Amino acid sequence: MAKKINPASWASTPIDDLPPRRRAIVAAAFMLLMEKGYAGTGTLDIATRAKVSKRELYAEFGSKRGILEALIASTAARMQVPLKPDNVSDRTTLVEALTRYGVASLVELSHPAVLAINRLAVAEAGRASDLGRILDERGREPNRHAMAELFAKAQSAGVLRPGDPYAMGGQFFSLLWSDLMLRLLLGTARPPDAREINRRAAAATAAVLALNEP
């Protein structure tokens, strides 16, 4: 059994990890997105709110899309860290990696700022907004591939049975979240506390291994 993990180690946001100028630009972009939406937010608005020049903004991110890509990619990268052990040669290593990823996923994706971006993407779906595409390409897909690689390594080591590693990753994520994300987006549930985060991560790990052990 994997030891319980303190989710406080993921308590900061990706914005906190950025250098001051990049942090100011991303923070300004986020606030304006919440106020005006993606299409209604311009680079001049962001630069003015961040107290930087447009030249500085473009030098850091290239475009409005680049700002959002950097924020979402940073969140995705933080979540992927537990999925990259040097090797997955035994069940214990796999359990530890999956449990830590489960904790990271629940903490990062239930953060109010991340939920706000997801709500905005849903609200603007179908309009002239590529926010949903950015979330999918820079957030969901890199994590999906990283998880599949972990399962493929475990299969190569004989820890898991043969099968589609992407499907196994989908099983794990579904077991981990169930309908929690939907309820969070609707505002009918509160982000899970440390005890619930550890419980969900451990339960999803045990269940996906039971489904796929050789």
C-alpha positions in Angstrom: 0.0 0.0 0.0 1.3 3.4 -1.0 1.8 5.9 1.8 -0.6 8.8 2.0 0.6 11.9 0.2 0.2 15.5 1.5 -1.6 17.4 -1.3 -0.2 20.7 0.2 2.9 20.0 -1.9 0.7 20.9 -5.0 -1.1 23.8 -3.2 0.6 26.6 -5.3 -0.6 27.5 -8.8 1.4 27.5 -12.0 1.3 31.3 -11.9 3.3 31.2 -8.6 6.1 29.4 -10.4 6.7 32.0 -13.0 9.2 34.9 -13.0 7.6 38.2 -11.9 6.9 39.8 -15.3 5.5 36.6 -16.8 3.4 36.1 -13.6 2.0 39.6 -13.9 1.0 39.1 -17.6 -0.6 35.7 -17.0 -2.5 37.0 -13.9 -3.8 40.0 -15.9 -4.8 37.7 -18.7 -6.7 35.4 -16.4 -8.6 38.3 -14.7 -9.6 39.8 -18.0 -10.7 36.5 -19.4 -13.1 36.2 -16.5 -14.4 39.7 -17.1 -14.5 39.9 -20.9 -14.2 36.3 -22.2 -11.6 35.1 -24.6 -12.7 36.9 -27.7 -13.2 40.2 -25.8 -9.8 40.2 -24.3 -7.0 41.9 -26.3 -3.3 42.0 -25.9 -3.4 45.7 -25.2 -5.9 45.2 -22.4 -3.6 42.5 -20.9 -0.5 44.6 -21.2 -2.2 47.6 -19.6 -3.5 45.5 -16.7 -0.1 43.9 -16.2 1.7 47.3 -16.4 4.0 46.1 -19.2 4.4 47.2 -22.8 2.9 45.3 -25.7 6.5 44.7 -26.9 7.3 43.0 -23.5 4.1 40.9 -23.7 5.0 39.7 -27.2 8.6 39.1 -26.2 7.4 36.8 -23.4 4.5 35.0 -25.1 4.1 36.0 -28.7 0.3 36.4 -28.5 -2.8 36.1 -26.4 -3.0 32.4 -27.3 0.6 32.0 -26.2 -0.3 33.3 -22.7 -3.0 30.7 -22.3 -0.9 28.0 -23.8 1.9 28.7 -21.3 -0.5 28.6 -18.3 -2.3 25.4 -19.4 0.9 23.7 -20.4 2.5 24.5 -17.0 -0.4 23.0 -15.2 -0.2 19.9 -17.4 3.5 19.6 -16.8 3.2 19.7 -13.0 0.6 16.9 -13.2 2.9 14.7 -15.4 5.8 14.7 -13.0 4.6 11.6 -11.1 4.2 9.7 -14.4 7.9 9.8 -15.2 9.7 7.3 -12.9 13.0 6.0 -14.3 11.5 2.6 -14.6 8.4 0.7 -13.8 9.8 -2.7 -13.1 7.5 -3.8 -10.3 4.0 -3.2 -8.9 5.1 -1.0 -6.1 6.7 1.5 -8.4 3.5 1.6 -10.5 1.3 2.0 -7.5 3.4 4.9 -6.2 3.4 6.7 -9.6 -0.3 6.3 -10.2 -1.2 7.3 -6.6 0.9 10.5 -6.9 -0.5 11.3 -10.2 -4.0 10.9 -8.9 -3.3 13.3 -6.1 -1.7 15.8 -8.4 -4.6 15.6 -10.9 -7.3 16.1 -8.2 -5.4 19.1 -6.7 -4.5 20.8 -9.9 -7.8 20.3 -11.8 -10.0 21.2 -8.8 -8.2 24.5 -8.3 -10.7 27.5 -8.6 -8.6 29.1 -11.4 -8.5 25.9 -13.4 -12.3 25.4 -13.0 -12.9 29.0 -14.0 -10.9 28.5 -17.3 -12.9 25.3 -18.0 -16.2 26.9 -17.3 -15.3 29.7 -19.7 -14.2 27.2 -22.4 -17.6 25.5 -22.1 -19.5 28.8 -22.2 -17.7 29.9 -25.3 -17.8 26.5 -27.1 -19.2 27.0 -30.7 -18.2 30.6 -30.8 -15.1 32.1 -32.5 -13.0 31.0 -29.5 -10.1 28.5 -29.5 -9.9 28.3 -25.7 -11.4 24.7 -25.7 -8.9 23.6 -28.3 -6.0 25.1 -26.3 -7.2 23.2 -23.2 -7.4 20.0 -25.2 -4.1 20.3 -27.1 -1.9 21.7 -24.3 -3.6 20.2 -21.2 -5.5 17.0 -21.8 -3.5 15.4 -24.6 0.0 15.7 -23.0 -1.3 14.1 -19.9 -3.1 11.4 -21.8 0.1 10.5 -23.7 2.2 10.6 -20.5 -0.1 8.2 -18.7 -0.2 5.9 -21.8 3.6 5.8 -21.7 3.6 4.8 -18.0 1.2 2.0 -18.7 3.2 0.9 -21.7 6.3 0.7 -19.6 4.5 -1.4 -17.0 3.3 -3.7 -19.7 6.8 -4.1 -21.1 8.0 -5.1 -17.5 5.2 -7.6 -17.2 3.4 -5.7 -14.4 0.3 -5.2 -16.5 -1.4 -7.4 -19.1 -1.2 -6.6 -22.8 -3.8 -4.1 -24.1 -4.3 -0.5 -25.2 -2.4 1.7 -22.8 -4.5 4.7 -23.7 -7.6 2.8 -22.7 -6.0 1.9 -19.4 -5.3 5.6 -18.8 -8.9 6.4 -19.6 -10.0 3.8 -17.1 -7.8 5.3 -14.4 -9.0 8.8 -15.0 -12.7 7.8 -15.0 -12.2 5.8 -11.8 -10.4 8.7 -10.2 -12.9 11.4 -11.0 -16.2 9.7 -11.6 -18.7 12.7 -12.0 -16.7 15.0 -9.6 -15.5 17.3 -12.4 -19.0 17.8 -13.7 -20.3 18.6 -10.2 -17.4 21.0 -9.6 -18.1 22.9 -12.8 -21.8 23.1 -11.9 -20.9 24.4 -8.4 -22.8 21.5 -6.7 -19.6 20.1 -5.1 -16.7 21.5 -3.2 -13.1 20.6 -4.1 -12.0 17.5 -2.3 -10.1 17.8 0.9 -6.8 16.0 1.6 -8.4 12.9 3.0 -10.8 12.5 0.0 -8.0 13.2 -2.4 -5.8 10.4 -1.0 -8.8 8.0 -0.8 -9.7 8.6 -4.5 -6.2 8.3 -5.7 -5.6 5.0 -3.8 -9.0 3.6 -4.8 -8.5 4.4 -8.5 -5.0 2.9 -8.5 -6.2 -0.4 -6.9 -9.2 -0.6 -9.2 -7.2 -0.1 -12.5 -4.6 -2.6 -11.4 -7.3 -5.1 -10.6 -8.7 -4.7 -14.1 -5.3 -5.0 -15.9 -3.0 -7.2 -13.9 -1.6 -10.2 -15.8 
